[in-house]
Amino acid sequence: MKKKFIAALLTGAMALSMVAGAATVMADDAKEDSGEKYTIGFSPYTLTNEYFTAVLDGVQKACDETGSELIYFDPQNDPTQQASQIDDMIASGIDALVYIPYDSAGAKTVLENCKKADVKVINVDNVITEDDYDLVDGIIASDNTQLGYLSGQWVAENHPDGANILIVHLQTAESCIINVDGFWQGIKDNTDNPDAFVEAQVVEGEGSTETSFNVVSDALQANDDIDVIYCINDTSALGAVQAVEDAGKTGKIDILGKDGAPIGKHAIKDGTMVQSSAQRPTYMGYMGVKEAIDVLEGKEIEFNTAIESYSITKDNIDDYDLDAWDTLDEEDADAADDADATETTDDAEADAEPTEEAAE
């Protein structure tokens, strides 16, 4: 493990925190030493969206369990700042990075810098482009096609005669591009007349409530026949809800989101949203750290892990805690431990099994 410059890092982090939301979380000194300890970097592209704070919760839990030190920053939706912060983490001596890029297509330089410094990278949530797969050690994301597909399926089943659809996008995110493709596939597979479902307009909501409110408001003025608004997260869906309300069209336009966030679940319960395809961000962050440590310890991992999503509607909303994201339970920890145990057992069996040459 690389030498850590923790004292210098803490001094720098205190200054950086004034402008960039930096944080260093030390491992619990009282925790029983169970082996080599690592420093894990976490870089989402924002922490103002509660989805990413849920990912951070999972990252923190895994670091606490493993006695790892955690360093993270909030680049505040600025890809240049995100790249600079990652360079700072590399210089401070991180062993691995759990990385959510702002721009999937613009992540190559960051990944190359990590590779040169022998920093292991687990890409979570917003998946990098396939051309850069060789620069990361693992990918963990929701099944992004399924996330969109579930929403498209709902639209097809609830608008059998077709619909004029407004897409509120985040076009810099590869995961959102896949979501939207899955959305249209969900419609196509569940209707006899896919041509009746028309893309009225695509607007850039940037994944934020304020921006989405503004662009949806403009779109509703330009298109007076919108039946459905599909948003790439519940945060932007909330902006659409406000825009629809201001336009006097509440109840006349169906709004769908993604994430299964508390704000989305409350909106479904209140009837202002109709569906959200839910993710497990806490579990995603937790597994990101677990897999990073596996890679550091020379274990094999599944390179591309897709976490199954599920659909939340008015029909099942009472099955969920409205005020919580996903939670980590013993089964999640056991699943991670079972995966490690299986890999260890397989390696041991391979070492013990004689080759044909040895048998001869």
SEGU-636766 format. One line per field, with one value per atom (N, C-alpha, C): x, y, z; residue in one letter. Coordinates in steps of 0.02 Angstrom, whole numbers. Layout:
X X:... .
Y Y:... .
Z Z:... .
residu A:... .
//
This chain:
X 43:0:44:23:63:66:121:129:75:46:-7:21:1:22:-38:-61:-124:-119:-64:-59:-64:-27:-29:-98:-128:-195:-245:-243:-292:-285:-222:-211:-241:-228:-255:-330:-356:-429:-466:-437:-470:-477:-425:-428:-476:-471:-514:-587:-602:-672:-708:-670:-701:-733:-704:-727:-755:-740:-758:-791:-806:-841:-799:-735:-692:-702:-690:-696:-649:-618:-579:-607:-625:-654:-605:-580:-531:-564:-528:-553:-559:-603:-614:-554:-518:-458:-473:-535:-553:-568:-575:-592:-534:-550:-498:-462:-397:-358:-367:-394:-406:-365:-312:-270:-251:-225:-202:-260:-248:-299:-285:-337:-331:-362:-343:-375:-416:-481:-527:-548:-544:-570:-640:-684:-751:-763:-780:-793:-858:-914:-975:-969:-1015:-1010:-1048:-1086:-1118:-1139:-1146:-1176:-1236:-1259:-1319:-1382:-1375:-1430:-1429:-1486:-1486:-1473:-1481:-1463:-1390:-1347:-1276:-1254:-1292:-1277:-1296:-1345:-1362:-1306:-1275:-1217:-1161:-1150:-1099:-1111:-1174:-1190:-1165:-1175:-1152:-1076:-1044:-971:-944:-974:-951:-959:-1016:-1028:-976:-961:-911:-842:-825:-760:-757:-812:-814:-804:-836:-832:-762:-728:-662:-605:-620:-568:-530:-561:-528:-539:-491:-499:-535:-577:-617:-603:-591:-583:-634:-672:-719:-726:-750:-759:-827:-850:-910:-889:-885:-865:-921:-981:-1037:-1051:-1056:-1074:-1024:-962:-910:-858:-857:-811:-737:-721:-652:-631:-675:-660:-657:-700:-698:-631:-607:-542:-486:-488:-436:-438:-497:-504:-478:-490:-464:-388:-360:-287:-261:-296:-275:-279:-331:-337:-281:-264:-209:-144:-132:-71:-69:-127:-129:-117:-120:-103:-161:-218:-273:-253:-282:-269:-320:-381:-434:-483:-518:-567:-634:-686:-755:-780:-795:-799:-866:-900:-960:-944:-929:-908:-966:-950:-1000:-1016:-963:-970:-940:-982:-958:-905:-917:-871:-808:-807:-749:-706:-714:-681:-611:-592:-532:-469:-459:-398:-393:-449:-451:-431:-459:-446:-373:-347:-276:-230:-247:-206:-209:-267:-273:-231:-234:-197:-122:-97:-26:-4:-48:-32:-49:-70:-89:-146:-191:-251:-306:-334:-388:-452:-492:-552:-613:-663:-728:-777:-800:-848:-919:-954:-1021:-1071:-1133:-1191:-1187:-1153:-1149:-1091:-1108:-1058:-1018:-953:-909:-924:-898:-909:-869:-894:-864:-791:-773:-704:-654:-679:-635:-639:-674:-681:-614:-564:-499:-463:-489:-456:-485:-536:-565:-561:-568:-562:-629:-682:-749:-802:-862:-918:-978:-1010:-1071:-1123:-1179:-1232:-1299:-1351:-1417:-1423:-1471:-1486:-1520:-1480:-1506:-1558:-1551:-1603:-1668:-1664:-1725:-1758:-1718:-1747:-1792:-1768:-1810:-1866:-1852:-1901:-1964:-1955:-2012:-2058:-2028:-2069:-2105:-2068:-2100:-2157:-2147:-2200:-2262:-2252:-2309:-2346:-2309:-2341:-2381:-2353:-2388:-2452:-2449:-2507:-2561:-2541:-2590:-2611:-2579:-2599:-2605:-2653:-2658:-2669:-2694:-2706:-2648:-2593:-2535:-2529:-2474:-2462:-2410:-2416:-2364:-2319:-2255:-2210:-2155:-2145:-2090:-2037:-1974:-1918:-1877:-1868:-1826:-1761:-1708:-1648:-1590:-1537:-1470:-1422:-1408:-1378:-1303:-1272:-1200:-1189:-1243:-1237:-1254:-1206:-1217:-1274:-1279:-1332:-1401:-1407:-1472:-1489:-1438:-1449:-1476:-1448:-1472:-1543:-1556:-1624:-1675:-1662:-1710:-1719:-1664:-1670:-1714:-1703:-1743:-1816:-1829:-1897:-1935:-1904:-1937:-1944:-1896:-1902:-1959:-1969:-2024:-2091:-2096:-2158:-2167:-2114:-2117:-2137:-2111:-2124:-2193:-2227:-2290:-2350:-2344:-2399:-2400:-2459:-2465:-2456:-2454:-2449:-2397:-2333:-2282:-2279:-2302:-2301:-2348:-2395:-2442:-2409:-2349:-2312:-2259:-2269:-2229:-2185:-2122:-2076:-2089:-2126:-2143:-2083:-2039:-1981:-1934:-1870:-1820:-1791:-1793:-1765:-1710:-1662:-1605:-1621:-1636:-1653:-1595:-1537:-1475:-1482:-1536:-1546:-1567:-1584:-1600:-1672:-1699:-1768:-1778:-1734:-1742:-1738:-1686:-1678:-1736:-1756:-1812:-1877:-1888:-1947:-1948:-1891:-1888:-1898:-1864:-1869:-1936:-1965:-2031:-2084:-2078:-2124:-2124:-2064:-2059:-2088:-2075:-2099:-2175:-2205:-2278:-2311:-2277:-2302:-2297:-2243:-2233:-2273:-2293:-2329:-2390:-2449:-2508:-2543:-2510:-2542:-2499:-2457:-2415:-2459:-2449:-2486:-2442:-2377:-2332:-2266:-2237:-2170:-2128:-2074:-2028:-1964:-1947:-1888:-1836:-1772:-1718:-1701:-1732:-1728:-1787:-1797:-1853:-1842:-1779:-1764:-1789:-1776:-1802:-1878:-1903:-1975:-2012:-1981:-2011:-2018:-1968:-1973:-2030:-2038:-2093:-2161:-2165:-2227:-2246:-2197:-2210:-2230:-2197:-2214:-2284:-2302:-2369:-2422:-2407:-2454:-2464:-2408:-2413:-2452:-2448:-2484:-2557:-2578:-2647:-2665:-2614:-2626:-2614:-2614:-2607:-2664:-2646:-2696:-2709:-2685:-2695:-2633:-2576:-2513:-2482:-2463:-2431:-2356:-2329:-2258:-2225:-2172:-2135:-2063:-2034:-1966:-1923:-1867:-1821:-1783:-1773:-1732:-1769:-1836:-1871:-1848:-1834:-1812:-1869:-1855:-1909:-1955:-1926:-1968:-2013:-1987:-2027:-2083:-2067:-2118:-2173:-2155:-2206:-2250:-2220:-2259:-2306:-2285:-2329:-2386:-2370:-2422:-2472:-2447:-2491:-2528:-2507:-2540:-2513:-2457:-2429:-2378:-2354:-2315:-2351:-2338:-2373:-2327:-2262:-2217:-2146:-2106:-2033:-1999:-1949:-1909:-1853:-1853:-1811:-1742:-1694:-1625:-1605:-1544:-1518:-1450:-1451:-1387:-1344:-1374:-1335:-1297:-1332:-1301:-1246:-1258:-1210:-1144:-1149:-1089:-1053:-1092:-1064:-1024:-1054:-1021:-960:-963:-906:-843:-850:-792:-771:-819:-804:-765:-787:-753:-685:-679:-614:-563:-583:-537:-522:-571:-558:-504:-510:-460:-391:-388:-325:-293:-335:-309:-300:-305:-290:-345:-405:-462:-495:-525:-562:-633:-658:-726:-763:-828:-869:-857:-835:-815:-874:-931:-988:-1049:-1067:-1122:-1182:-1239:-1302:-1347:-1369:-1414:-1485:-1526:-1594:-1636:-1678:-1722:-1793:-1838:-1907:-1951:-2015:-2061:-2105:-2109:-2152:-2209:-2270:-2330:-2379:-2437:-2488:-2513:-2504:-2530:-2487:-2423:-2380:-2344:-2361:-2325:-2326:-2380:-2384:-2337:-2304:-2255:-2187:-2179:-2113:-2114:-2056:-2045:-2038:-2084:-2083:-2022:-1994:-1941:-1870:-1864:-1798:-1781:-1716:-1691:-1689:-1650:-1639:-1600:-1607:-1570:-1525:-1470:-1426:-1447:-1457:-1475:-1423:-1434:-1386:-1378:-1432:-1428:-1379:-1377:-1331:-1259:-1245:-1177:-1159:-1206:-1194:-1179:-1215:-1205:-1134:-1111:-1043:-991:-1003:-957:-958:-1017:-1022:-983:-987:-950:-875:-851:-780:-761:-804:-789:-787:-833:-834:-771:-750:-689:-629:-626:-569:-568:-627:-632:-612:-637:-620:-545:-514:-441:-404:-427:-395:-402:-461:-471:-428:-421:-379:-307:-284:-215:-204:-255:-248:-254:-290:-302:-238:-215:-154:-164:-115:-119:-102:-115:-101:-27:14:86:106:78:96:73:14:-12:32:58:102:169 .
Y -59:0:62:111:171:210:246:288:342:355:404:469:524:589:620:585:604:673:686:750:808:802:854:858:802:800:836:823:855:931:954:1026:1055:1020:1043:1037:985:974:1029:1053:1105:1168:1183:1242:1230:1172:1157:1156:1135:1129:1196:1249:1315:1328:1298:1314:1254:1194:1137:1080:1089:1036:975:983:925:895:830:797:738:728:669:635:572:536:482:485:438:373:319:254:254:212:206:173:211:184:125:123:70:4:7:-52:-102:-164:-215:-220:-221:-225:-293:-293:-356:-362:-323:-327:-258:-255:-192:-144:-81:-29:12:38:75:144:187:252:253:266:264:335:353:416:407:455:453:518:513:573:567:592:601:667:681:746:801:782:831:795:834:808:850:894:933:893:841:795:739:727:679:607:594:528:514:563:553:553:586:579:509:478:409:362:376:337:345:408:422:384:378:340:268:238:170:165:213:216:221:266:276:212:178:118:64:55:5:24:88:110:99:112:100:26:-17:-89:-116:-87:-113:-75:-23:17:61:76:117:191:231:304:326:376:401:474:491:560:572:627:642:718:737:807:816:878:896:944:920:964:1010:1001:1046:1052:993:989:1024:1027:1058:1005:982:929:947:1010:1032:1028:1050:1046:973:931:861:830:844:817:843:907:935:904:892:862:790:754:685:686:734:741:753:793:806:742:702:639:590:588:545:567:633:659:644:640:627:553:510:440:392:408:360:295:240:175:158:183:168:226:230:284:254:274:259:321:313:370:373:431:446:507:497:554:600:664:712:699:689:679:612:564:497:497:538:539:578:617:658:633:569:541:513:510:472:499:565:593:577:583:565:493:449:378:361:395:383:405:460:484:433:405:353:292:273:214:224:284:298:295:315:316:250:200:135:141:187:194:152:106:64:105:92:132:86:99:69:124:118:166:146:191:175:225:203:243:267:322:349:316:270:226:263:252:281:250:279:251:187:144:77:80:132:139:145:166:176:120:66:12:-16:-14:-43:-1:58:103:98:57:47:-26:-39:-107:-140:-100:-128:-75:-97:-52:-79:-35:-54:-1:-21:26:-9:31:3:-24:-68:-91:-33:9:71:62:8:-7:-23:-64:-84:-24:23:82:120:130:163:120:56:8:6:4:1:61:120:180:177:155:148:99:44:-6:24:64:97:141:180:225:185:132:92:62:39:6:55:116:165:217:214:257:212:167:119:150:211:244:288:288:329:390:427:487:531:596:644:653:641:633:685:717:764:728:729:698:752:745:791:755:772:731:759:719:741:710:745:715:704:729:716:650:620:558:497:453:393:352:350:311:338:404:434:422:421:404:332:287:218:215:255:257:274:326:350:298:267:213:156:139:87:107:171:197:183:200:189:115:75:3:-26:1:-21:-7:50:65:18:11:-30:-102:-130:-200:-212:-159:-168:-134:-121:-92:-122:-124:-146:-89:-28:31:80:63:108:176:181:245:296:272:318:355:335:367:413:478:527:567:575:617:690:726:795:841:830:872:841:854:836:900:908:967:946:989:975:1002:956:975:975:949:948:910:871:832:874:937:982:1004:1020:1043:1110:1157:1225:1227:1196:1196:1161:1104:1066:1106:1142:1184:1235:1266:1318:1289:1233:1207:1173:1142:1112:1166:1220:1276:1301:1310:1333:1281:1217:1165:1161:1171:1168:1227:1283:1339:1326:1290:1275:1215:1172:1111:1104:1117:1116:1049:998:932:877:895:847:803:737:690:661:654:619:658:663:690:637:616:567:603:599:633:582:600:553:546:586:574:607:591:619:693:713:783:827:807:845:836:778:767:816:833:882:950:969:1031:1027:968:958:963:935:940:1012:1053:1124:1161:1144:1177:1159:1096:1073:1107:1113:1146:1219:1254:1324:1333:1282:1285:1265:1247:1227:1159:1115:1051:991:1003:948:898:834:782:769:813:804:777:782:758:710:651:602:614:619:632:571:548:490:510:481:496:434:441:385:395:344:340:308:321:299:339:404:449:465:486:507:560:609:660:630:579:546:504:469:428:471:526:571:598:614:640:588:525:471:463:465:459:516:577:636:638:597:595:643:677:724:690:632:588:521:485:421:360:370:312:336:295:305:237:230:168:176:132:143:111:145:121:107:80:66:101:167:204:187:175:159:93:44:-21:-14:29:40:67:118:146:96:57:6:-46:-70:-120:-91:-26:6:1:15:9:-64:-108:-178:-207:-189:-215:-182:-118:-85:-120:-138:-173:-243:-277:-342:-337:-287:-278:-264:-221:-205:-267:-314:-376:-432:-416:-466:-515:-501:-546:-529:-578:-567:-543:-496:-471:-475:-472:-466:-396:-392:-326:-279:-303:-260:-286:-254:-276:-230:-260:-222:-237:-185:-191:-185:-234:-235:-177:-149:-95:-120:-77:-97:-35:-47:7:24:89:114:154:135:169:178:207:215:148:95:29:-5:14:-18:31:95:147:134:103:91:36:2:-49:-19:46:77:133:142:198:261:308:368:412:407:454:425:366:334:313:313:280:205:169:99:94:40:29:-32:-31:-89:-135:-198:-246:-302:-349:-403:-444:-450:-489:-458:-390:-356:-370:-363:-376:-449:-494:-565:-581:-548:-560:-540:-483:-461:-508:-530:-577:-645:-667:-731:-730:-672:-666:-671:-637:-642:-713:-746:-814:-862:-853:-896:-888:-824:-812:-843:-836:-863:-939:-970:-1043:-1068:-1034:-1054:-1050:-996:-989:-1045:-1061:-1113:-1181:-1195:-1258:-1263:-1206:-1206:-1220:-1190:-1201:-1274:-1303:-1371:-1424:-1409:-1460:-1473:-1535:-1549:-1541:-1516:-1512:-1580:-1587:-1652:-1667:-1614:-1626:-1651:-1619:-1640:-1710:-1728:-1796:-1847:-1829:-1876:-1883 .
Z 0:0:0:-39:-46:18:28:87:88:146:153:183:154:181:216:270:301:336:369:404:355:299:249:217:207:177:220:285:330:329:326:323:259:203:139:137:166:163:201:256:294:252:213:170:112:82:24:43:103:123:121:125:122:55:1:-66:-103:-82:-124:-87:-24:12:23:38:48:116:122:187:189:247:260:323:317:373:393:455:478:499:493:516:592:618:690:722:765:796:842:867:914:878:812:774:776:785:787:721:722:661:629:568:533:470:464:405:381:319:291:282:297:290:228:197:135:142:97:90:26:34:-22:-39:-103:-126:-155:-144:-174:-210:-274:-313:-352:-323:-361:-400:-444:-478:-441:-389:-346:-282:-229:-167:-147:-192:-178:-193:-234:-249:-197:-163:-109:-132:-196:-222:-208:-221:-213:-140:-97:-25:-1:-33:-17:-38:-97:-118:-66:-45:5:70:90:151:145:86:75:74:42:41:113:152:221:263:254:293:278:214:195:221:219:246:322:356:428:443:405:417:404:355:336:368:408:439:390:334:283:296:274:277:214:220:164:152:89:67:12:19:-35:-43:-102:-119:-153:-154:-193:-248:-311:-366:-391:-364:-379:-453:-486:-557:-603:-582:-622:-641:-704:-722:-715:-726:-719:-645:-601:-530:-507:-534:-516:-534:-594:-615:-570:-552:-508:-439:-413:-347:-347:-401:-406:-409:-446:-446:-375:-336:-267:-226:-237:-200:-218:-283:-305:-271:-270:-239:-165:-133:-61:-44:-95:-84:-78:-110:-107:-142:-119:-150:-204:-195:-242:-244:-301:-311:-330:-295:-315:-352:-416:-462:-498:-492:-530:-574:-637:-679:-696:-702:-726:-799:-837:-909:-927:-945:-960:-1014:-1066:-1123:-1108:-1054:-1039:-982:-965:-906:-920:-983:-1001:-967:-966:-937:-862:-827:-756:-746:-786:-780:-797:-846:-864:-807:-775:-718:-661:-649:-597:-615:-678:-701:-691:-709:-702:-629:-584:-512:-478:-517:-490:-439:-450:-410:-443:-405:-431:-436:-488:-499:-506:-465:-474:-495:-556:-585:-564:-530:-509:-537:-543:-563:-636:-648:-716:-752:-796:-826:-880:-879:-930:-998:-1051:-1117:-1125:-1168:-1175:-1197:-1234:-1258:-1200:-1141:-1083:-1031:-1048:-999:-975:-1019:-1000:-948:-933:-885:-815:-806:-739:-719:-655:-629:-619:-619:-611:-621:-638:-648:-608:-570:-533:-548:-574:-590:-587:-582:-591:-662:-672:-740:-775:-808:-835:-890:-927:-977:-942:-890:-853:-820:-794:-762:-810:-871:-921:-946:-953:-980:-937:-871:-825:-834:-844:-855:-922:-974:-1039:-1039:-1003:-996:-964:-911:-878:-927:-967:-1016:-1067:-1093:-1143:-1115:-1053:-1024:-1003:-987:-962:-1015:-1073:-1130:-1192:-1192:-1247:-1316:-1318:-1382:-1405:-1365:-1383:-1339:-1348:-1307:-1340:-1327:-1345:-1284:-1293:-1236:-1237:-1180:-1168:-1128:-1151:-1116:-1082:-1016:-978:-964:-1000:-1006:-965:-960:-938:-989:-1041:-1101:-1096:-1042:-1032:-996:-971:-931:-974:-982:-1021:-992:-925:-894:-914:-919:-937:-1010:-1052:-1123:-1128:-1088:-1088:-1059:-1006:-977:-1030:-1069:-1118:-1173:-1194:-1244:-1216:-1152:-1121:-1115:-1103:-1100:-1165:-1220:-1285:-1300:-1278:-1289:-1248:-1187:-1144:-1176:-1210:-1247:-1306:-1345:-1406:-1392:-1337:-1321:-1291:-1273:-1236:-1270:-1334:-1372:-1442:-1471:-1541:-1590:-1564:-1608:-1581:-1585:-1558:-1592:-1654:-1690:-1659:-1617:-1584:-1526:-1507:-1453:-1484:-1476:-1513:-1465:-1483:-1445:-1465:-1423:-1439:-1436:-1385:-1376:-1325:-1331:-1281:-1253:-1187:-1155:-1107:-1096:-1051:-982:-936:-868:-820:-842:-802:-737:-731:-670:-610:-621:-565:-567:-509:-504:-538:-524:-550:-626:-653:-726:-760:-731:-760:-758:-704:-700:-758:-770:-822:-892:-907:-975:-988:-936:-944:-952:-915:-923:-995:-1023:-1092:-1140:-1127:-1172:-1171:-1114:-1109:-1146:-1149:-1188:-1263:-1282:-1353:-1377:-1331:-1348:-1302:-1328:-1284:-1282:-1311:-1314:-1282:-1234:-1199:-1154:-1159:-1117:-1061:-1075:-1030:-1027:-967:-958:-925:-960:-931:-911:-847:-819:-798:-807:-793:-719:-677:-604:-569:-507:-470:-454:-450:-437:-494:-556:-613:-620:-601:-603:-558:-501:-456:-490:-530:-569:-620:-651:-698:-663:-603:-564:-552:-534:-520:-583:-639:-703:-726:-718:-738:-694:-629:-584:-604:-619:-639:-704:-747:-811:-804:-743:-732:-762:-767:-799:-753:-688:-641:-650:-655:-667:-740:-784:-855:-890:-857:-885:-835:-858:-815:-813:-752:-743:-712:-745:-722:-707:-654:-636:-631:-599:-589:-525:-487:-426:-368:-362:-302:-243:-254:-201:-154:-93:-49:-80:-116:-147:-201:-236:-287:-257:-202:-170:-140:-110:-83:-139:-197:-253:-281:-282:-304:-254:-191:-139:-145:-161:-167:-233:-281:-346:-398:-382:-431:-477:-459:-503:-507:-562:-570:-563:-575:-573:-564:-530:-525:-525:-567:-568:-517:-467:-409:-415:-386:-382:-310:-301:-234:-226:-218:-215:-155:-97:-37:-48:-74:-88:-141:-190:-244:-216:-172:-142:-98:-60:-16:-56:-110:-151:-188:-203:-236:-194:-130:-85:-76:-66:-56:-116:-176:-236:-245:-227:-231:-187:-127:-81:-106:-135:-165:-218:-261:-315:-284:-233:-201:-170:-148:-117:-167:-231:-282:-297:-274:-287:-353:-384:-445:-428:-467:-457:-524:-519:-579:-608:-671:-697:-702:-726:-739:-701:-647:-604:-613:-631:-639:-580:-546:-488:-513:-497:-522:-494:-537:-516:-508:-484:-472:-481:-497:-514:-453:-438:-384:-415:-400:-425:-367:-382:-331:-305:-346:-327:-274:-268:-218:-173:-177:-139:-64:-39:33:57:11:30:48:37:44:97:128:174:133:140:99:112:171:191:187:157:154:83:69:10:25:-14:3:68:103:165:157:193:194:251:235:288:290:334:342:278:239:178:129:126:81:101:166:190:179:193:183:110:65:-7:-27:-1:-16:13:74:106:72:50:15:-50:-85:-148:-135:-81:-64:-46:-7:15:-44:-91:-150:-191:-200:-239:-203:-137:-99:-103:-96:-100:-169:-221:-289:-300:-275:-284:-247:-186:-147:-181:-208:-242:-304:-339:-399:-381:-324:-303:-281:-250:-223:-277:-331:-382:-422:-428:-464:-539:-573:-646:-674:-740:-772:-768:-775:-773:-703:-650:-582:-568:-594:-582:-616:-673:-707:-671 .
residu M:M:M:K:K:K:K:K:K:K:K:K:F:F:F:I:I:I:A:A:A:A:A:A:L:L:L:L:L:L:T:T:T:G:G:G:A:A:A:M:M:M:A:A:A:L:L:L:S:S:S:M:M:M:V:V:V:A:A:A:G:G:G:A:A:A:A:A:A:T:T:T:V:V:V:M:M:M:A:A:A:D:D:D:D:D:D:A:A:A:K:K:K:E:E:E:D:D:D:S:S:S:G:G:G:E:E:E:K:K:K:Y:Y:Y:T:T:T:I:I:I:G:G:G:F:F:F:S:S:S:P:P:P:Y:Y:Y:T:T:T:L:L:L:T:T:T:N:N:N:E:E:E:Y:Y:Y:F:F:F:T:T:T:A:A:A:V:V:V:L:L:L:D:D:D:G:G:G:V:V:V:Q:Q:Q:K:K:K:A:A:A:C:C:C:D:D:D:E:E:E:T:T:T:G:G:G:S:S:S:E:E:E:L:L:L:I:I:I:Y:Y:Y:F:F:F:D:D:D:P:P:P:Q:Q:Q:N:N:N:D:D:D:P:P:P:T:T:T:Q:Q:Q:Q:Q:Q:A:A:A:S:S:S:Q:Q:Q:I:I:I:D:D:D:D:D:D:M:M:M:I:I:I:A:A:A:S:S:S:G:G:G:I:I:I:D:D:D:A:A:A:L:L:L:V:V:V:Y:Y:Y:I:I:I:P:P:P:Y:Y:Y:D:D:D:S:S:S:A:A:A:G:G:G:A:A:A:K:K:K:T:T:T:V:V:V:L:L:L:E:E:E:N:N:N:C:C:C:K:K:K:K:K:K:A:A:A:D:D:D:V:V:V:K:K:K:V:V:V:I:I:I:N:N:N:V:V:V:D:D:D:N:N:N:V:V:V:I:I:I:T:T:T:E:E:E:D:D:D:D:D:D:Y:Y:Y:D:D:D:L:L:L:V:V:V:D:D:D:G:G:G:I:I:I:I:I:I:A:A:A:S:S:S:D:D:D:N:N:N:T:T:T:Q:Q:Q:L:L:L:G:G:G:Y:Y:Y:L:L:L:S:S:S:G:G:G:Q:Q:Q:W:W:W:V:V:V:A:A:A:E:E:E:N:N:N:H:H:H:P:P:P:D:D:D:G:G:G:A:A:A:N:N:N:I:I:I:L:L:L:I:I:I:V:V:V:H:H:H:L:L:L:Q:Q:Q:T:T:T:A:A:A:E:E:E:S:S:S:C:C:C:I:I:I:I:I:I:N:N:N:V:V:V:D:D:D:G:G:G:F:F:F:W:W:W:Q:Q:Q:G:G:G:I:I:I:K:K:K:D:D:D:N:N:N:T:T:T:D:D:D:N:N:N:P:P:P:D:D:D:A:A:A:F:F:F:V:V:V:E:E:E:A:A:A:Q:Q:Q:V:V:V:V:V:V:E:E:E:G:G:G:E:E:E:G:G:G:S:S:S:T:T:T:E:E:E:T:T:T:S:S:S:F:F:F:N:N:N:V:V:V:V:V:V:S:S:S:D:D:D:A:A:A:L:L:L:Q:Q:Q:A:A:A:N:N:N:D:D:D:D:D:D:I:I:I:D:D:D:V:V:V:I:I:I:Y:Y:Y:C:C:C:I:I:I:N:N:N:D:D:D:T:T:T:S:S:S:A:A:A:L:L:L:G:G:G:A:A:A:V:V:V:Q:Q:Q:A:A:A:V:V:V:E:E:E:D:D:D:A:A:A:G:G:G:K:K:K:T:T:T:G:G:G:K:K:K:I:I:I:D:D:D:I:I:I:L:L:L:G:G:G:K:K:K:D:D:D:G:G:G:A:A:A:P:P:P:I:I:I:G:G:G:K:K:K:H:H:H:A:A:A:I:I:I:K:K:K:D:D:D:G:G:G:T:T:T:M:M:M:V:V:V:Q:Q:Q:S:S:S:S:S:S:A:A:A:Q:Q:Q:R:R:R:P:P:P:T:T:T:Y:Y:Y:M:M:M:G:G:G:Y:Y:Y:M:M:M:G:G:G:V:V:V:K:K:K:E:E:E:A:A:A:I:I:I:D:D:D:V:V:V:L:L:L:E:E:E:G:G:G:K:K:K:E:E:E:I:I:I:E:E:E:F:F:F:N:N:N:T:T:T:A:A:A:I:I:I:E:E:E:S:S:S:Y:Y:Y:S:S:S:I:I:I:T:T:T:K:K:K:D:D:D:N:N:N:I:I:I:D:D:D:D:D:D:Y:Y:Y:D:D:D:L:L:L:D:D:D:A:A:A:W:W:W:D:D:D:T:T:T:L:L:L:D:D:D:E:E:E:E:E:E:D:D:D:A:A:A:D:D:D:A:A:A:A:A:A:D:D:D:D:D:D:A:A:A:D:D:D:A:A:A:T:T:T:E:E:E:T:T:T:T:T:T:D:D:D:D:D:D:A:A:A:E:E:E:A:A:A:D:D:D:A:A:A:E:E:E:P:P:P:T:T:T:E:E:E:E:E:E:A:A:A:A:A:A:E:E:E .
//
